[in-house]
Amino acid sequence: MSKDTVESVPAMPEPEVREFAARSVGGGLALTLGLLGCAAGLALIIGGAILVDGGLKLVPIIGGSLLLAAAITAMGGLNMVAPGEARVVQLFGRYRGTVRTDGLRWVNPFTSREPISTRVRNHETAVLKVNDAYGNPIELAAVVVWKVQDTAQAMFEVDDFIEFVSTQTEAAVRHIAIEYPYDAHDENGLSLRGDAEEITEKLAAELRIRVRAAGVHIIESRFTHLAYAPEIASAMLQRQQAGAVVAARRLIVDGAVGMVEEAVSRITERDIVELDTERKAAMVSNLMVVLCGDRSAQPVLNTGSLYQ
């Protein structure tokens, strides 16, 4: 990506929080201990109510109730984490890490766990109408393949990371479109149509800078639609056709000149006929007409001479 393009992209603030692994344990052990605690609490409550007489029965009942409540509270820390998903853990508003290990996991039951997808996603922009570098109205659309790389940044650095990616993608596409023409008049210049691969690389590079604050990784970006706007499409088509005709004519003339030069050279070397300047000019003219004409040449029999 060129230096000018990088400088034109707004500088994003440095992230205040970055992802790190949350403290968690296997959910199978936590679930087993929780169920055992619930069973023990119920046994104490039932046993105290049936077997113990007098005021002492309150002791096992209260103890069993506390044990049951503690077991149920502890089991509230169990989480099912699916593949391609993560859980952002917060404790009283503070970020306490991210759980990425799939399966049943247990964390502090007093934390909140927000699910966030880490799967690969596609975002396709609507067909945008912008002016290219020459001021011609064009239509273009792009598709971006992306995924969440840093869950903490995606959750806390922007309001809505999905909407953020959508907005920044549209901004990047518009910026790239106004930086380059649809078709370059200069042979060495870049154009949206003629240098699609290089332009899409620049689009991906700009997108990476724009969405870096949201912890998003751009995998690929491509233009899916690129055309002149309908109001100038016919005029631009005529221009392209004229350019193609001129290029074809130039190629034909270059080839014809080479053939004529070779023909004159061979006739002179083999001394087939003596050609003065006027005869050479006439032969060159006839050959150029035959070789560069749109229609087949009609033979003409000359019964006289060139000077009659």
N, C-alpha and C positions, 0 to 999 in steps of 0.2 A: 504494500500500500504506500502511495506516495506521501511525502512529507506534508504537502499542501492539504491532502485529503484528511490526514490525521489531525492536523491543526484545526480543520474546520469542524471536526466532531467535538461536541461539548464535553468538557472534562467532568467525569462523574466523581462524586465524593468517595473517599476511601471508606470501606465498610467498617462499622463499629463493632460488629460481632461476626465471628466465623464459626463454622461447624466444628464440633468435637464430639466424641463418642460419649453417650450417657452411661451411667452406671446401671447395669441391669444383670439379672441372673436368669438362668433357665426357668421357664414357667412350669415345667413338669414337677420339679421339686417344691416350688412355692405352692402349687395347686395341691399337692399331696399333704404338705404341712397344714395348709388351710383347712382342708377337709378333716384332717385328724383333729385340729383345734375345734372345729364345729362339733364333731362327734363327742369330744371330751367335754365341751361345755354343756351340750344337751344331756350327757350322762350325769354330770354333776347336778344339773337342775332337777332332773327326774329322780335321781337317787336321793337328793336332799328332801324333795317333796314327799317321797314314799317311805324312805327308810329311817330318816332322822326325826326324832320327836322333840317337841318343845321349841324354845327359842333358837337352839343350835341349828335348826334346819335352814335359817336364813343365810348362814355362812356358806354352805355349798351352793345354795341357789344364787347368791350374789356373785360368788366366785365363778360359777358356771356361766352366768350372764355376761360378766366381764370378759371371760375367755371366748365366749361365742361372738361378742361384739368385736373383740380384737381380731379374731380369725376372719370374720366377714369383712372388716375394714382392710385387713392385709390382702385379702383376695381381690379387693378393688384395684390393686396395682397390676393385675394380670392384663396383658395386651396380646392380641393376635396381630402379628405383623406379616403381611403377605409379601411374596416376592415382587420387587419393583415398587415397594412402598417403604416409607420411613415414618417414624414418630418423633415429632419435635417436643421435647420435654421441658415444661416450665414449672417452677416452684415459686408461688407467690409473686408472679410477674418476672422472675429472673429465668434466663435461659440456662438450663441444666444439662444440655447435650441432646444428641439425636440417636435414636435406636434404629439401626439399619439391618440388624440380624433378623432374618425372617423366622417365623415360627411363634411359639408361645413364650413370651418374655415377661419378667416381673420387674417393676421399678417402684420407687417410692409411691405409695397409694395416695399421698396428699398432693401429688403433682398432676398437672393437666398434660395430656398427650394429644397433640394435634397431628392427624395423618396428613401426609403430603406425598404425592406420586413422584417417583424418580424414573418413570418409564420414558422412553423416547416418544416425542410428540411431533405432530405436523401442524404448521400454521400457514394457511394460504391467504394472501391478501386479496381484497377485492380488486377489480380492474381499476387502476388509478389513471387519471388523465392529467398529464403534466406537460410542460414545455421542455424540449431538449436544449442542448447547448446552443443551437442555432435559432431557438425560439419557435420551432415547429411543434405543434401539439401532437403528442403521441399517447398511446394507451399501453400500459404494462402492468403485469402482476407477477408476484413471486411466491414461492413456497419455501419455508424455512423448517429444517429439521433440528430440533433442540431437545434438551433435557435439563432437569434441575441438577446442578452439581454440588452446590452448597445450600443445604436446606435452611440453615440459619439465616443467611442473607436473603433467600427467597421469602422467608416468613417475616423477617423483621426490618429489612432495609427498604422495602417498597410496600405500598398498600396492597396491590394485587399483582403478583408477578406474571400471571397469564395476560392480563390486560396491558401490563408494562411491556411485555415482549411484543404483543400485537401493535401497540402504538409506536414503539421504537423500530419495528420492522418496516412499517409504513413510512416513517420518517427517513430511514436509511434508503429505501427504494426511491423515494422522491429526490433525495439528495444526489444519489448516483445518477438518476435520470437527467438532472439539470447540469451535471458536470460533463456529460459526454453527448455527442450528437447521435441521432439514429443511424445516419450514414455519414462518414467523414469525407469532406471534400479533399482533404490532404491525405495522400497515400500513406504517410507515416503516422497519422493520427489514429487514436482509438475510437471505435464506434460501438454502439450498443448491439448492432446487428452483426457487424463483421468480426468483433472480438468478444464474443459472448463468454468464452471461458475465462479470459482475463478480467472482464467486468464482474462476473459472478464471484471471482476470488476477492476482488475489492469490496464487493457487497458483503461477503462473509466476514472479511476483516473489520469493516466498519461496524457490522452488527455485534461482533464480539466485544468491541469497545463500548458500545452503547448499552448492552445488557449485562456487562460484567458486574455492575453494582447489585444486580438481582440474583447473583449466584447461578446464572444460567450459562450453559455451554452450547454454542452453536456447532452442530455437526456438519450441516451442509445448507446451502441456499442456492436456489436456481430461479431464473425467470421462466414463468410458465406461459406468459402472453406478452407479445411485443409487436406493436403495429402502429401505423400512423392513425391519427384520429380520422373519423369518417369524412369530415369536411374537407380534408386535404389529401385523402388517400388516392383519389383518381389522378390529381395533379402530380403527386409524387410517383405514382406508377408510370405516368408518361415520362417523367424525368428519368426514372430508372431504365425504362425501355430505350430512351434516347441515349443514355450513357452506354447501354449494352450495344446499341447499333454503332455508336462511334468507336467503341473498343474493338468491335468485330471488323469495322472498316479499316481501322489502323493496322490490325493484324493482317488483313488481306493485302493492303498496300505494301506493308513491309515484306511480305512474302513475294508479291509481284515484282517489286524492285529487285529483289535478290535473283529471281528467275530471269528477268530481263538482262540483268548484268551478266549472269552466267551465260545466257544465250549469245549476247554480243561478243563476249570474250571467246567463246568456243568458235564462233564463225570467223572471228579475226585470226585466231591461232591456226585453224585448219585451212585458212585461205579459201573458203568455199566461194565467197563472192567479195568483191572489193566494195567496201562501204565508206563513202565519204561522210562528212558531217551531216548533210541533209538526209542522206539515206538512213543513217543511224537514227536520226531524230524521227523519221517517219516510221521506221520499224519499232522503235521504243514506244511511240504513240499508239501504234496498232496493238502491240502486245499488252500495254497497260489497259487499253479499252477492253480487250478480250479477257484478260485476267481479272479485272476489277469490275466488270459489268455485271448487272443483275440478271441479264437475259443472255441466252446463248448467242454466240456470234454468228452472223450471216455471211457466208463466204462471198467475196466479190472477185470476179475475174478481170484482171487488168490486161487488156490486149495491146495497150500502148506502152509507154515508159513513164517513169516517175516525173519526167520533165515535159510531158505532153498532155 
